[in-house]
C-alpha cells in the first residue's frame, strides 16, 4: 500500500484541483511526516506516474509572473475508486511488520555480551530520546490538533513506550539469555579470570 498515492488522492478529493506545489504545502500543513513515511520530495514524481495511469488528470496550467507554469491536477473517477480501495486496505491492515532487529538478534550468537549490550544500550538511548521528543511535540502541538490528529500522536507514543520497555527487558535478561544452554558464553570468560585469584594454581 502506497502512502504517497493515498495522500495525493486524498488531498485532491478533499481540496479539489491543485498543482504540485500546493500538494506539497498540503503535506506540510497536514504534518504528513509525523503520520507516514512519505518523502515530500517524492510527490512530484508520483504525480507524473499517477497521471500516466489515469488516476489523476491535468485540468489546466497556471502561471504567476515570471514563475514557471504549474500543472493543476484533479482526481479522476478511477482515482476515486483507488482512494477508497487504498483507504480501506490501510484501515483494515493490522499486520505488525517484522523488525529487522529481531532477525539480527538471532544472528548475534558470535557477539560477546559486552559488545551486544553496548549496541542494545545505544538503541535504548536513541528510542528514549525519540520518545521524549514526541512527548514535547505532543504538548506543543496540542492546541493546534484537529479531529483524529491527537490519536495519531498517541499511537506513536504508545509504540515508542513499548519499544523502550522491550529494550529495558532485553538488557535485564541479556546475561541469562546468553548463558542459556546452546548459547555461547559471550564475555563470561572475563568472570572466570576474575575468579582465578591470580595464584595460577588450580584447586
Backbone as CSV, one residue per row, in Angstrom:
resi,resn,N_x,N_y,N_z,CA_x,CA_y,CA_z,C_x,C_y,C_z
1,UNK,0.851,-1.182,0.000,0.000,0.000,0.000,0.890,1.236,0.000
2,UNK,0.644,2.153,-0.941,1.469,3.347,-1.078,0.875,4.510,-0.302
3,UNK,1.581,4.957,0.728,1.125,6.115,1.493,1.119,7.371,0.631
4,UNK,2.077,7.470,-0.282,2.161,8.650,-1.147,0.928,8.755,-2.037
5,UNK,0.541,7.654,-2.657,-0.640,7.658,-3.516,-1.894,7.960,-2.708
6,UNK,-1.993,7.361,-1.526,-3.152,7.599,-0.674,-3.252,9.075,-0.310
7,UNK,-2.122,9.694,0.025,-2.147,11.100,0.401,-2.539,11.990,-0.773
8,UNK,-1.933,11.771,-1.939,-2.228,12.624,-3.100,-3.692,12.519,-3.485
9,UNK,-4.199,11.310,-3.583,-5.600,11.125,-3.954,-6.520,11.738,-2.901
10,UNK,-6.177,11.559,-1.629,-6.995,12.116,-0.573,-6.986,13.637,-0.579
11,UNK,-5.814,14.233,-0.825,-5.711,15.693,-0.860,-6.539,16.268,-2.002
12,UNK,-6.458,15.659,-3.184,-7.225,16.155,-4.333,-8.724,15.941,-4.133
13,UNK,-9.093,14.854,-3.486,-10.521,14.597,-3.243,-11.089,15.594,-2.239
14,UNK,-10.303,15.963,-1.241,-10.803,16.862,-0.188,-10.761,18.326,-0.605
15,UNK,-9.708,18.708,-1.316,-9.466,20.135,-1.543,-9.643,20.559,-2.994
16,UNK,-9.941,19.605,-3.865,-10.147,19.958,-5.263,-8.837,20.059,-6.016
17,UNK,-8.895,20.499,-7.294,-7.697,20.553,-8.140,-6.581,21.388,-7.521
18,UNK,-5.348,20.884,-7.598,-4.171,21.580,-7.067,-2.966,21.283,-7.947
19,UNK,-2.004,22.212,-7.929,-0.742,21.916,-8.603,0.231,21.308,-7.591
20,UNK,1.345,20.842,-8.099,2.280,20.101,-7.259,2.739,20.855,-6.028
21,UNK,2.995,22.158,-6.189,3.466,22.935,-5.038,2.384,23.028,-3.970
22,UNK,1.132,23.160,-4.385,0.038,23.203,-3.412,-0.100,21.869,-2.690
23,UNK,0.086,20.768,-3.417,0.011,19.443,-2.793,1.140,19.286,-1.780
24,UNK,2.318,19.792,-2.141,3.443,19.741,-1.199,3.142,20.577,0.043
25,UNK,2.587,21.770,-0.140,2.208,22.594,1.004,1.152,21.906,1.859
26,UNK,0.244,21.200,1.186,-0.786,20.465,1.910,-0.160,19.384,2.784
27,UNK,0.871,18.730,2.254,1.569,17.703,3.029,2.205,18.307,4.272
28,UNK,2.773,19.501,4.119,3.394,20.162,5.265,2.339,20.631,6.267
29,UNK,1.221,21.163,5.749,0.142,21.622,6.628,-0.463,20.463,7.412
30,UNK,-0.637,19.334,6.736,-1.229,18.162,7.387,-0.228,17.384,8.241
31,UNK,1.048,17.850,8.248,2.097,17.197,9.043,2.218,15.707,8.697
32,UNK,2.210,15.432,7.395,2.250,14.026,6.979,3.532,13.329,7.404
33,UNK,4.619,14.092,7.622,5.861,13.456,8.035,5.733,12.820,9.418
34,UNK,4.719,13.244,10.192,4.500,12.661,11.505,3.745,11.346,11.426
35,UNK,2.845,11.230,10.474,1.948,10.073,10.434,2.366,9.030,9.403
36,UNK,3.235,9.386,8.471,3.521,8.489,7.361,5.014,8.440,7.081
37,UNK,5.373,7.584,6.120,6.754,7.515,5.641,6.918,8.295,4.342
38,UNK,6.021,9.233,4.062,6.056,9.997,2.815,7.245,10.945,2.816
39,UNK,7.983,10.948,1.726,9.036,11.936,1.496,8.443,13.011,0.597
40,UNK,8.409,14.255,1.100,7.746,15.328,0.359,8.335,15.480,-1.033
41,UNK,9.633,15.281,-1.162,10.273,15.424,-2.468,9.839,14.378,-3.474
42,UNK,9.233,13.285,-2.999,8.812,12.224,-3.916,7.442,12.491,-4.525
43,UNK,6.761,13.537,-4.070,5.399,13.792,-4.529,5.349,14.113,-6.018
44,UNK,6.324,14.886,-6.515,6.279,15.308,-7.914,6.403,14.118,-8.867
45,UNK,7.325,13.215,-8.561,7.464,12.027,-9.396,6.210,11.174,-9.362
46,UNK,5.583,11.077,-8.188,4.357,10.297,-8.062,3.234,10.909,-8.884
47,UNK,3.171,12.238,-8.929,2.126,12.898,-9.722,2.225,12.511,-11.188
48,UNK,3.425,12.501,-11.735,3.607,12.140,-13.152,3.196,10.690,-13.405
49,UNK,3.594,9.803,-12.502,3.233,8.393,-12.680,1.725,8.191,-12.575
50,UNK,1.113,8.867,-11.635,-0.321,8.692,-11.425,-1.135,9.289,-12.564
51,UNK,-0.630,10.367,-13.162,-1.324,10.915,-14.327,-1.255,9.930,-15.488
52,UNK,-0.088,9.321,-15.688,0.067,8.345,-16.770,-0.850,7.145,-16.564
53,UNK,-1.148,6.830,-15.306,-2.015,5.683,-15.001,-3.497,6.046,-15.041
54,UNK,-3.799,7.332,-15.125,-5.189,7.748,-15.261,-5.952,7.946,-13.972
55,UNK,-5.253,7.939,-12.826,-5.975,8.143,-11.567,-6.053,9.631,-11.211
56,UNK,-5.225,10.449,-11.840,-5.360,11.902,-11.778,-5.208,12.424,-13.198
57,UNK,-5.629,13.657,-13.423,-5.545,14.222,-14.762,-5.224,15.716,-14.681
58,UNK,-4.611,16.212,-15.753,-4.338,17.644,-15.853,-5.611,18.382,-16.247
59,UNK,-5.927,19.437,-15.509,-7.124,20.213,-15.841,-6.772,21.591,-16.401
60,UNK,-5.590,22.090,-16.079,-5.142,23.375,-16.628,-3.709,23.632,-16.175
61,UNK,-3.133,24.680,-16.697,-1.845,25.156,-16.216,-2.018,26.587,-15.728
62,UNK,-1.225,26.946,-14.734,-1.289,28.288,-14.168,0.110,28.887,-14.163
63,UNK,0.181,30.181,-14.334,1.475,30.855,-14.280,1.301,32.215,-13.623
64,UNK,2.147,32.479,-12.658,2.121,33.766,-11.966,3.432,34.498,-12.204
65,UNK,3.346,35.670,-12.846,4.537,36.467,-13.120,5.561,35.694,-13.912
66,UNK,6.798,35.724,-13.427,7.895,35.047,-14.121,8.125,33.624,-13.617
67,UNK,7.250,33.174,-12.726,7.397,31.814,-12.217,7.075,30.800,-13.307
68,UNK,7.671,29.608,-13.237,7.359,28.565,-14.228,5.870,28.200,-14.178
69,UNK,5.344,27.802,-15.319,3.948,27.361,-15.367,3.780,26.114,-14.510
70,UNK,2.643,26.023,-13.833,2.383,24.896,-12.953,1.171,24.124,-13.447
71,UNK,1.314,22.802,-13.449,0.231,21.927,-13.888,-0.716,21.659,-12.734
72,UNK,-1.999,21.887,-12.977,-3.018,21.663,-11.952,-3.663,20.304,-12.210
73,UNK,-3.696,19.476,-11.168,-4.220,18.116,-11.289,-5.550,17.988,-10.544
74,UNK,-6.373,17.050,-11.032,-7.621,16.693,-10.366,-7.719,15.181,-10.308
75,UNK,-8.448,14.669,-9.338,-8.651,13.228,-9.225,-9.682,12.785,-10.254
76,UNK,-9.475,11.635,-10.849,-10.424,11.089,-11.820,-11.358,10.093,-11.132
77,UNK,-12.301,9.588,-11.899,-13.212,8.575,-11.354,-12.439,7.344,-10.915
78,UNK,-11.474,6.912,-11.759,-10.646,5.768,-11.371,-9.835,6.078,-10.117
79,UNK,-9.394,7.340,-10.005,-8.653,7.738,-8.814,-9.513,7.674,-7.564
80,UNK,-10.788,8.048,-7.694,-11.697,7.954,-6.561,-11.880,6.521,-6.095
81,UNK,-11.953,5.607,-7.059,-12.089,4.189,-6.705,-10.817,3.678,-6.024
82,UNK,-9.650,4.124,-6.534,-8.396,3.690,-5.906,-8.271,4.273,-4.497
83,UNK,-8.698,5.515,-4.322,-8.663,6.131,-2.995,-9.460,5.296,-1.998
84,UNK,-10.664,4.895,-2.375,-11.487,4.081,-1.483,-10.801,2.757,-1.161
85,UNK,-10.193,2.162,-2.197,-9.538,0.873,-2.010,-8.322,0.997,-1.100
86,UNK,-7.488,2.024,-1.329,-6.286,2.219,-0.521,-6.644,2.544,0.923
87,UNK,-7.651,3.389,1.097,-8.049,3.765,2.446,-8.571,2.553,3.227
88,UNK,-9.412,1.755,2.585,-9.953,0.577,3.256,-8.842,-0.409,3.590
89,UNK,-7.899,-0.591,2.652,-6.794,-1.516,2.902,-5.961,-1.058,4.094
90,UNK,-5.709,0.252,4.173,-4.907,0.776,5.276,-5.638,0.634,6.611
91,UNK,-6.934,0.894,6.613,-7.701,0.812,7.851,-7.846,-0.620,8.353
92,UNK,-7.868,-1.577,7.439,-8.088,-2.967,7.819,-6.797,-3.740,8.060
93,UNK,-5.675,-3.176,7.646,-4.404,-3.888,7.762,-3.899,-3.805,9.201
94,UNK,-3.870,-4.928,9.885,-3.421,-4.964,11.278,-2.104,-5.723,11.439
95,UNK,-1.469,-6.042,10.352,-0.223,-6.814,10.437,0.882,-5.973,11.070
96,UNK,1.637,-6.590,11.973,2.833,-5.963,12.505,4.001,-6.295,11.591
97,UNK,4.648,-5.272,11.070,5.785,-5.504,10.181,6.965,-6.065,10.971
98,UNK,7.632,-7.090,10.447,8.799,-7.621,11.153,9.849,-6.532,11.351
99,UNK,10.436,-6.518,12.524,11.503,-5.577,12.825,12.830,-6.284,12.564
100,UNK,13.695,-5.730,11.724,14.978,-6.389,11.416,15.827,-6.667,12.646
101,UNK,15.603,-5.926,13.732,16.418,-6.160,14.920,16.185,-7.564,15.476
102,UNK,14.994,-8.115,15.301,14.717,-9.461,15.807,15.552,-10.508,15.071
103,UNK,15.655,-10.360,13.752,16.497,-11.267,12.981,17.963,-11.079,13.345
104,UNK,18.385,-9.825,13.487,19.778,-9.557,13.828,20.154,-10.184,15.164
105,UNK,19.216,-10.161,16.128,19.491,-10.778,17.428,19.706,-12.285,17.291
106,UNK,18.906,-12.921,16.425,19.067,-14.356,16.225,20.418,-14.696,15.600
107,UNK,21.016,-13.719,14.928,22.290,-13.951,14.244,23.471,-13.344,14.988
108,UNK,23.266,-13.032,16.273,24.316,-12.347,17.030,24.989,-13.256,18.046
109,UNK,24.869,-14.576,17.854,25.412,-15.503,18.835,26.934,-15.453,18.914
110,UNK,27.586,-14.878,17.888,29.044,-14.790,17.914,29.531,-13.510,18.583
111,UNK,28.599,-12.657,19.003,28.967,-11.423,19.692,29.059,-11.682,21.189
112,UNK,30.033,-11.112,21.834,30.130,-11.205,23.278,29.048,-10.370,23.937
113,UNK,28.779,-10.672,25.198,27.725,-9.951,25.909,28.030,-8.456,25.977
114,UNK,29.289,-8.119,26.200,29.653,-6.710,26.332,29.359,-5.942,25.045
115,UNK,29.722,-6.518,23.914,29.502,-5.859,22.626,28.013,-5.734,22.321
116,UNK,27.287,-6.818,22.538,25.857,-6.797,22.251,25.134,-5.833,23.185
117,UNK,25.525,-5.809,24.442,24.901,-4.886,25.397,25.113,-3.440,24.973
118,UNK,26.296,-3.131,24.483,26.583,-1.762,24.059,25.664,-1.340,22.916
119,UNK,25.416,-2.275,21.997,24.533,-1.967,20.864,23.103,-1.750,21.351
120,UNK,22.630,-2.634,22.220,21.254,-2.516,22.731,21.099,-1.246,23.563
121,UNK,22.108,-0.919,24.369,22.041,0.305,25.165,21.967,1.544,24.274
122,UNK,22.700,1.509,23.163,22.660,2.634,22.224,21.274,2.767,21.605
123,UNK,20.668,1.633,21.222,19.306,1.655,20.691,18.348,2.209,21.744
124,UNK,18.513,1.773,22.981,17.634,2.230,24.068,17.747,3.740,24.258
125,UNK,18.963,4.269,24.229,19.166,5.711,24.388,18.476,6.490,23.278
126,UNK,18.624,6.013,22.039,18.030,6.712,20.897,16.505,6.672,20.952
127,UNK,15.951,5.530,21.308,14.493,5.414,21.397,13.941,6.265,22.540
128,UNK,14.658,6.301,23.655,14.231,7.135,24.778,14.244,8.603,24.390
129,UNK,15.281,9.015,23.661,15.363,10.406,23.204,14.227,10.723,22.236
130,UNK,13.920,9.767,21.352,12.829,9.983,20.398,11.489,10.083,21.127
131,UNK,11.303,9.253,22.149,10.073,9.313,22.938,9.927,10.679,23.603
132,UNK,10.995,11.189,24.172,10.936,12.497,24.824,10.627,13.598,23.806
133,UNK,11.221,13.475,22.610,10.947,14.464,21.567,9.476,14.461,21.198
134,UNK,8.909,13.270,21.023,7.490,13.165,20.668,6.589,13.667,21.785
135,UNK,6.991,13.434,23.037,6.200,13.932,24.166,6.177,15.460,24.177
136,UNK,7.340,16.078,23.920,7.390,17.543,23.856,6.585,18.063,22.682
137,UNK,6.716,17.376,21.534,5.989,17.782,20.345,4.484,17.683,20.569
138,UNK,4.077,16.634,21.246,2.649,16.457,21.554,2.125,17.604,22.408
139,UNK,2.905,18.035,23.390,2.490,19.130,24.264,2.393,20.442,23.495
140,UNK,3.390,20.710,22.632,3.397,21.958,21.876,2.263,21.986,20.850
141,UNK,2.020,20.830,20.228,1.031,20.772,19.149,-0.399,20.682,19.661
142,UNK,-0.581,20.324,20.925,-1.916,20.042,21.461,-2.971,21.096,21.119
143,UNK,-2.676,22.400,21.263,-3.719,23.400,20.973,-4.108,23.470,19.492
144,UNK,-3.267,22.914,18.627,-3.499,23.053,17.189,-4.006,21.772,16.535
145,UNK,-4.121,20.698,17.298,-4.528,19.421,16.725,-6.022,19.416,16.437
146,UNK,-6.377,18.793,15.308,-7.769,18.751,14.875,-8.212,17.304,14.686
147,UNK,-9.519,17.088,14.851,-10.107,15.786,14.527,-9.404,14.630,15.217
148,UNK,-8.914,13.702,14.395,-8.283,12.495,14.912,-6.779,12.638,15.111
149,UNK,-6.234,13.820,14.865,-4.788,14.001,14.981,-4.243,13.663,16.367
150,UNK,-4.946,14.006,17.474,-4.412,13.621,18.796,-4.189,12.120,18.931
151,UNK,-5.080,11.330,18.344,-4.927,9.877,18.431,-3.734,9.402,17.605
152,UNK,-3.428,10.106,16.532,-2.234,9.776,15.761,-0.975,9.965,16.593
153,UNK,-0.917,11.073,17.325,0.201,11.300,18.235,0.272,10.205,19.289
154,UNK,-0.883,9.908,19.899,-0.907,8.928,20.973,-0.503,7.545,20.478
155,UNK,-0.880,7.212,19.255,-0.495,5.921,18.680,1.025,5.799,18.620
156,UNK,1.682,6.865,18.162,3.143,6.856,18.085,3.762,6.777,19.470
157,UNK,3.211,7.511,20.433,3.753,7.489,21.792,3.633,6.104,22.415
158,UNK,2.503,5.439,22.218,2.317,4.093,22.761,3.341,3.129,22.162
159,UNK,3.556,3.239,20.866,4.511,2.336,20.205,5.932,2.592,20.699
160,UNK,6.298,3.865,20.879,7.641,4.179,21.362,7.831,3.699,22.800
161,UNK,6.817,3.869,23.648,6.922,3.391,25.032,7.114,1.877,25.069
162,UNK,6.402,1.174,24.186,6.543,-0.283,24.131,7.952,-0.679,23.694
163,UNK,8.515,0.037,22.736,9.875,-0.246,22.273,10.889,-0.010,23.387
164,UNK,10.748,1.096,24.103,11.665,1.398,25.202,11.574,0.309,26.270
165,UNK,10.359,-0.098,26.629,10.165,-1.133,27.650,10.762,-2.467,27.203
166,UNK,10.598,-2.810,25.915,11.144,-4.076,25.405,12.664,-4.070,25.491
167,UNK,13.288,-2.955,25.147,14.743,-2.873,25.214,15.238,-2.965,26.666
168,UNK,14.482,-2.388,27.592,14.870,-2.481,29.004,14.800,-3.928,29.484
169,UNK,13.767,-4.650,29.060,13.647,-6.066,29.413,14.799,-6.866,28.809
170,UNK,15.122,-6.574,27.556,16.212,-7.277,26.885,17.533,-7.068,27.626
171,UNK,17.812,-5.826,28.018,19.049,-5.545,28.741,19.087,-6.281,30.077
172,UNK,17.954,-6.355,30.748,17.879,-7.033,32.030,18.080,-8.535,31.885
173,UNK,17.548,-9.103,30.797,17.581,-10.553,30.605,18.823,-11.023,29.851
174,UNK,19.609,-10.110,29.334,20.718,-10.492,28.452,21.691,-11.484,29.098
175,UNK,22.149,-11.269,30.319,23.093,-12.246,30.896,22.509,-13.649,30.966
176,UNK,21.259,-13.754,31.387,20.627,-15.077,31.488,20.454,-15.713,30.125
177,UNK,20.037,-14.901,29.130,19.794,-15.442,27.795,21.079,-15.929,27.153
178,UNK,22.154,-15.194,27.325,23.420,-15.603,26.725,24.056,-16.759,27.473
179,UNK,23.594,-17.000,28.689,24.119,-18.121,29.461,23.288,-19.371,29.319
180,UNK,22.233,-19.316,28.481,21.364,-20.471,28.303,22.083,-21.578,27.558
181,UNK,21.674,-22.823,27.759,22.270,-23.946,27.029,22.159,-23.734,25.532
182,UNK,23.248,-24.029,24.847,23.246,-23.889,23.400,23.663,-22.515,22.931
183,UNK,23.839,-21.593,23.887,24.268,-20.250,23.531,25.712,-20.077,23.951
184,UNK,26.479,-19.286,23.212,27.872,-19.060,23.571,27.971,-18.235,24.842
185,UNK,29.044,-18.360,25.590,29.162,-17.683,26.870,29.427,-16.202,26.745
186,UNK,29.649,-15.693,25.538,29.914,-14.271,25.360,31.206,-13.891,26.038
187,UNK,31.140,-12.893,26.902,32.328,-12.428,27.616,32.428,-13.054,28.996
188,UNK,31.752,-14.177,29.197,31.740,-14.779,30.520,33.137,-15.217,30.944
189,UNK,34.070,-15.367,29.960,35.422,-15.762,30.322,36.088,-14.689,31.163
190,UNK,35.593,-13.438,31.080,36.135,-12.387,31.933,35.862,-12.708,33.395
191,UNK,34.670,-13.265,33.664,34.325,-13.619,35.033,35.215,-14.746,35.539
192,UNK,35.560,-15.715,34.641,36.430,-16.813,35.037,37.787,-16.284,35.467
193,UNK,38.298,-15.286,34.735,39.597,-14.713,35.070,39.541,-14.016,36.419
194,UNK,38.378,-13.366,36.694,38.243,-12.665,37.961,38.277,-13.628,39.138
195,UNK,37.812,-14.869,38.909,37.760,-15.856,39.995,39.046,-16.649,40.146
196,UNK,40.051,-16.304,39.370,41.290,-17.103,39.343,42.170,-16.795,40.536
197,UNK,41.911,-15.661,41.244,42.648,-15.255,42.427,44.100,-14.926,42.136
198,UNK,44.520,-15.050,40.851,45.856,-14.613,40.464,46.968,-15.529,40.920
199,UNK,46.671,-16.702,41.525,47.775,-17.537,42.023,48.243,-18.540,40.984
200,UNK,47.479,-18.674,39.862,47.914,-19.531,38.777,47.820,-20.994,39.106
201,UNK,47.286,-21.385,40.292,47.203,-22.785,40.673,45.757,-23.227,40.766
202,UNK,45.520,-24.424,40.381,44.178,-24.973,40.487,43.853,-25.353,41.917
203,UNK,42.614,-25.758,42.140,42.204,-26.150,43.489,42.810,-27.473,43.859
